[in-house]
Amino acid sequence: MKIFFNFKPISISLSPNVEKDDVLLALNLIIRPWLWKKGRGVNELEERLKRYLGVKHVVTFNSGRSSLFAILKALDLPSTTPVFLQAFTCNAAVNPFLWAGFKPIYVDCEEKTFNINPRVLEERIKKYKRKGEKGIVMVQHTFGFPAPMDEIIKICEENDLILIEDCAHALGAEWRSKKVGTLSRASFFSFSRDKVISSIYGGAAATNDDEIGKRLRELQKQYGNPPSFWIFQQLLHPILLAFLILPLYNCLDLGKLFLVLSQLLGLLSKAVHSKEKKGKKPFYFPHSLPNALAILALHQLQKLDKFFLHRKKIFEYFLENLAESSFSLPSIDSQTQPSYLRFPLRHSHAHQIIYKAWHKENILLGDWYTSPVAPHDTCLEKVLYKKGTCPLAEKLSQTTLNLPTHINISLKDAERIVKFLKKF
């Protein structure tokens, strides 16, 4: 049984981007409820993202899911339209299609990149798409590594397919010196608790298409702000994590117990609602991004370059120091610049390693993804995934783990992780 530790916990997903100034900002906002829904935060964030990405339209919503759902509604296509997306993903990337009435067609991924396999995509298109019919392809930049966009764009152009980019992991990543999110008809980003920047919940849709941009703005107004208590839950998250939950993670299981109790009592929201594991939509999606969370995201966006340089440094440390280990390590295409959101690696005993790291060393390693549609307790039938459809994605879900690279991981922390992993 785990007992008191003499060292701090290493966490990968418990608000990893939050620094002292973010906690202070959350404290400042939580006591000023008149700023929760209205203010200049949303407009400032959207303008900053437009300039950063170099696109004509950015419209914010309260999550990446809401952003994708709004894009699908803006496209206004019949529900019989074939939609292609990769397995080895999260139900948050699948559910908006189900909510909008579409039936996803899953495509297997590539072993080295964890991204969609263009050759398998072409096979699926030939099998499921009728001639003259429109369709959608959603490409996911897994772990922040850009997908092979030249091949995918060519396939979409040849087959009359609308391309959507899932940039939830990839804000700041580039393909051939072009930022991801600008290579498609529309794209979306996530500002969730464990993404490149974080406002606990939040997201944005981006496009250069004026008609889609206009419709997205209409939908943002139509959806309106989420309930005040939901906003309170998000503002409370970094505060409780900083002052109670993380400090108690080095003492028995008190930190985890307090986190679970906080969620059960409704003080904090979960990253994935139980309804989403069955393909259903929680009441708080879709909504626009409230002013308070936009202020948190804007504050994080100002630190994006610092975050990037730190993630790259930690990533390169892992790459160098695990080079002669028994793990399969990631390789970076010379034509790309990843966001370095996570350091993915493979091992035949990945799940046991994740378990032992937590219970023996107080290290919480990443488990993206332990199912072809994560999290592990997602009902695959409800998200229309049939076992055996994407064998490589299923194999990767049993052999993949990932390491933290975020701003609160020091080189000393990285050294501790490497020392533990070398035991295997």
Secondary structure, DSSP 8 states (H G I E B T S, - for coil): -----SS--B-SSSSTT--HHHHHHHHHHHT-GGGSSSSSHHHHHHHHHHHHHT-SEEEEESSHHHHHHHHHHHHT--TTS-EEEESSEEHHHHHHHHHTT--EEEE-B-TTT-SB-HHHHHHHHHHH--TT--EEEEEE-GGG----HHHHHHHHHHTTEEEEEE-TT-TT-EETTEETTSSSSEEEEE--TTSSS--SS-EEEEES-HHHHHHHHHHHHHH----HHHHHHHHHHHHHIIIIIHHHTTSTTHHHHHHHHHHHTTSS--SS-GGGGGT---TT-S-B--HHHHHHHHHHHTTHHHHHHHHHHHHHHHHHHTTTSSSB-----TTEE----EEEEE-TTHHHHHHHHHHHH-B--B-TTSSSEESTT--TTTTT--TTSSHHHHHHHHHEEEEE-STT--HHHHHHHHHHHTT-
